[in-house]
Amino acid sequence: MKNELTKRELQVLSLIAKGYGSKKIASLLSISVRTIETHRKNIKLKFEFNNFYRVISYAYENKILPIDPT
């Protein structure tokens, strides 16, 4: 991973991992959908993966995201 994720990027990644879409995440975080899409793009660039399945898998495997027991 090139750079560490920001606090906001971690929030967005966590919500994506829980299955939320960009519109719902934007609503939950009170920011625009376009901002969410920018965060998604930056997260993929930092992880150097082309899709979020790999990003999420990597994040769990490397304890970047805690495993949610629910």
C-alpha positions in Angstrom: 0.0 0.0 0.0 1.5 3.3 -1.1 0.1 5.6 1.6 -1.9 5.2 4.8 -5.6 5.8 4.6 -7.1 8.9 6.1 -9.6 8.7 8.9 -12.4 9.5 6.4 -11.1 6.9 3.9 -11.2 4.3 6.7 -14.8 5.3 7.5 -15.8 5.0 3.8 -14.0 1.7 3.4 -15.6 0.3 6.5 -19.1 1.2 5.2 -18.3 -0.2 1.7 -17.3 -3.5 3.4 -20.6 -3.5 5.2 -22.3 -3.4 1.8 -23.4 0.2 1.7 -23.5 2.1 -1.6 -22.2 5.5 -2.3 -25.5 7.3 -1.9 -26.1 5.7 1.5 -22.6 6.4 2.7 -22.8 10.0 1.6 -26.1 10.3 3.5 -24.6 8.7 6.6 -21.5 10.9 6.6 -23.3 14.1 5.4 -21.1 14.6 2.4 -21.7 14.5 -1.3 -21.8 11.3 -3.5 -19.1 12.8 -5.6 -16.9 13.1 -2.5 -17.6 9.4 -1.7 -16.6 8.5 -5.3 -13.4 10.4 -4.9 -12.6 8.6 -1.6 -13.4 5.2 -3.4 -11.0 6.1 -6.2 -8.2 7.2 -3.8 -8.6 4.0 -1.7 -8.2 1.8 -4.7 -5.1 3.8 -5.8 -3.5 3.5 -2.4 -4.2 -0.2 -2.2 -3.1 -0.6 -5.9 -6.1 -2.8 -6.7 -8.6 -2.4 -9.5 -11.7 -3.6 -7.5 -13.1 -3.3 -4.1 -13.4 -7.1 -3.5 -9.6 -7.2 -3.4 -9.3 -4.0 -1.4 -11.8 -5.3 1.3 -10.2 -8.7 1.4 -6.7 -7.2 1.8 -8.0 -4.8 4.5 -9.4 -7.7 6.6 -6.4 -9.9 6.0 -4.0 -7.2 7.1 -6.1 -6.0 10.0 -6.7 -2.5 8.5 -10.4 -3.2 9.1 -11.5 -5.1 12.2 -13.6 -8.2 11.5 -17.2 -7.3 12.4 -18.9 -10.1 14.3 -22.4 -9.1 13.1 
